C-alpha cells in the first residue's frame, strides 16, 4: 500500500510539472502570435526595418559563434604546437581558426550592408 501511494504522488507531481510547463509554452506561443498581428498593422517600411533587425541579430549571433570557434581552435593549436608529434594537428587548428575568422569577417560585412540599408530606409521615411 505504501509503495502505491508513493508512486501515485510521484505521478501526480510529474503530471503537474508537465501541465505547468505546457501552460508556460502555450502562453509564450500566444504572445508571439499577438506580436505578429501587431507587425501586420505596421507600414511596409517599418516591417522591412523589423525584418532587417531580425537578420542583423541572427547574423551577429552567427558571427559570435564563428569567433568563439576560432578562439577555441587557436587555444588548441597553442597547446599542441610544443608537443612532439602534434605539430600537424596544431597547424590544422590554426587553419580552422583562420577560416572561422574569415567567415566572421564576411558576416560582419553583410551586417554592415544591412545596417546601411536600414539607415537608408529610415532616412527615406523621416
C-alpha positions, 0 to 999 in steps of 0.5 A: 500500500505504501509503495502505491501511494508513493508512486501515485504522488510521484505521478501526480507531481510529474503530471503537474510539472508537465501541465505547468510547463505546457501552460508556460509554452502555450502562453509564450506561443500566444504572445508571439502570435499577438506580436505578429498581428501587431507587425501586420498593422505596421507600414511596409517600411517599418516591417522591412526595418523589423525584418532587417533587425531580425537578420542583423541579430541572427547574423551577429549571433552567427558571427559570435559563434564563428569567433568563439570557434576560432578562439577555441581552435587557436587555444588548441593549436597553442597547446599542441604546437610544443608537443612532439608529434602534434605539430600537424594537428596544431597547424590544422587548428590554426587553419580552422581558426583562420577560416572561422575568422574569415567567415566572421569577417564576411558576416560582419560585412553583410551586417554592415550592408544591412545596417546601411540599408536600414539607415537608408530606409529610415532616412527615406521615411523621416 
